[in-house]
Amino acid sequence: MRKIQYLTLTALAVSVSSAFAKPPDHSQAQPLVKEQAQIQAQVDSSAPQRYIIKFKNNGNAVNKMGNRGRSELAISRANNVVRKAGGKVKLSMRHNLAVAAELTEKQRKRLEKNPNIEYVEVDRIRRFMAQDVPYGISQVQADQVDDSVASAAAGGKKVCVIDSGLELPHEDMGTLGGTINGTNDSGTGNWYDNGGPHGTHVAGTIAALDNGFGVRGVIGSDPNLHIVKVFNSSGWGYSSSLVSAIETCADNGADVVNMSLGGGGSSQTEANAMQNLYNQGVLLVAAAGNDGSAYSSTDPMSYPASYNAVMSVAAVDSSKNLASFSQKNSQVEIAGPGVDVLSTYPEGTGQQGNYGTMSGTSMASPHVAGVAALVWSHHPTCSAQEIRSVLNNTAQDLGAAGRDVKFGYGLAQSKDAIDYIDANGCDGSGGGGGDPEPPTDNELSNGQTVSNLSATTGDSLYYTLNVPAGATDLSFNINGGSGDADLYVRFGSQPTQSSYDCRPYQSGNTETCTISNVQAGTYHVMLNAYSSFSGVNLTGSFTEPSTGGGDGGSASATDLSGASGEWSHYYVDVPAGMSVLNATMSGGTGDADLYVRQGSQPTESNYECRPYRSGNDESCSIDSPAEDRWYISIRGYRAYSGVDLFVEWE
């Protein structure tokens, strides 16, 4: 069994605004911020001291019972242990064999000495993420996609919304007894009674009805939602409540979970629960956080977004600029509209009656959750990991080329993701159900020019260049001829007009892409005819890696990263007469798997070597390797970063 590594989490709260609010008086803004901080501190200090007590999973006395009976008996005994220590049990987490309880310091220390208890940790407070300043169905291409397949009637993928409840009935969300269901929580009240506008706004962003008035959500047909209300009337809840909520989501058949909440600090119980649910095939989406600073290049992590099992969503405005409040860090994975977003409000409470605007990564997260459910409903045989990978691969790149700390892979795109799976299948290997992928048999050779290229307006030409590990000075160049050709380059998959690593976008046919961080594998090139062109020359070139002289050689690649389920392929050409080929992967965070195969790219079932260990420290040794091209590939068992790869043959 693979050892699972865990992270931890916390949550944040911010203020909410309605549509057309009066612009703030900036001369008084700073005192108001201070006052808000003071109020926040008072709320936190008044919260009861609550802990999560995690019990060891070693109940031999109940092993003869079924799984459900075993867990129920175990959690009952756990509750009794806490009560006997004087604790007040507030919540039981059966699947995780953990209990949330109010404890004095003396009671906590007593329980920590119990040999059957794995750990005791603070039950962290979780809050909404919304600010007062928001927009985007068209930005995520939801208006370009048939959403009827995502409806409840069509058996579309279900989204579970963990928030402050959803007010029903609502003219744009339906009535009680309709396609939206929920679960009551004894501590927060009925799921269909709002605990403030936040949850109603979030749910509307995902699934407000496309009924000719009000607003529409990403999925505007017959919403397939499950609502879990975790926030109290003060706008916060505990991390144990969040764990219980995601368990409830899973028990009610959720495929996607939206968490527009978070904060600082971490919880091992939360991390474990998130990873377990993701491993079971549920896609988890959360707000990246609203504590972004204009004075630093990176911001602190926010949880649950910053767990590897969760997609962390940044916020952009209507011009696709990063929202000033959106937190920047290495866990940011994707972006969604999050500034002045108009959506549903509880009846009569918005600036426009039942509607109002909010800003925050809380608003960006449901856009991505809705896109995930929409794309997945079009291709229901894909796995959660594959949908996550496709969303990242087809995101509209914003900011620095490739993944960055501000936007992650870029802005989520519904139509591009669906089209990608149509052409390439769920895993990107081909065999999709739609139109064939553009031809890729036009393989470039290092330093050799392909001449006299031509295309008519709107058409594209496609080429590839295979780059070995250790290569440097990689560049692509077009020149000559007439008309206007645009050069696009992307590593690992074909570029589109919205997804690329490099696009000079100059007038005429003289363009160059210089790749500074060269990766080993396949670079894809597209020449798009902005206007008809002819007589154009294309060259791709790089400096070959040094073999170090003699009969042997080596190559390396550093600081590699990838998403869960994502493949990265590299290769080396091994000459005849070698006695051994060694491939070593090491360092970084997350969990990557190393694969080695002769002659073609490995798959999960076809390889010469696959250590399949936890973490990133793996190695393969091939005795007497044949003279051939050997592929050394990395697949993300979970998202990983900072990994180094070293290959040598002798």
Secondary structure, 3 states (H helix, E strand, C coil): CCCCCCCCCEECCCCCCCCCCCCCCHHHHHHHHHHHHHHHHHHHHHCCCEEEEEECCCCHHHCCCCHHHHHHHHHHHHHHHHHHCCCEEEEEEHHHCEEEEECCHHHHHHHHCCCCEEEEEECCEEEECCECCCCCCCCCCHHHCCCHHHCCCCCCCCEEEEECCCCCCECCCECCCCCCEEECECCCECCCCCCCHHHHHHHHHHHCCCCCCCCCCCCCCCCCEEEEECCCCCCEEEHHHHHHHHHHHHHCCCCEEEECEEECCCCHHHHHHHHHHHHCCCEEEEECCCCCCCCCCCCCCCCCCCCCCEEEEEEECCCCCECCCCCCCCCEEEEEECCCEEEECCCCCECCECEEEEECHHHHHHHHHHHHHHHHHHCCCCCHHHHHHHHHHHCECCCCCCCECCCECCECCHHHHHHHHHHHCCCCCCCCCCCCCCCCCCECCCCCEEEEEEECCCCEEEEEEEECCCCEEEEEEEECCEEEEEEEEEECCCCCCCCCCECCCCCCCCEEEEECCCCCEEEEEEEEEEEEEEEEEEEEEEECCCCCCCCCEEEEEEEEEECCCCEEEEEEEECCCCCEEEEEEECCEEEEEEEEEECCCCCCCCCCECCCCCCCCEEEEEECCCCEEEEEEEEEEEEEEEEEEEEEEC
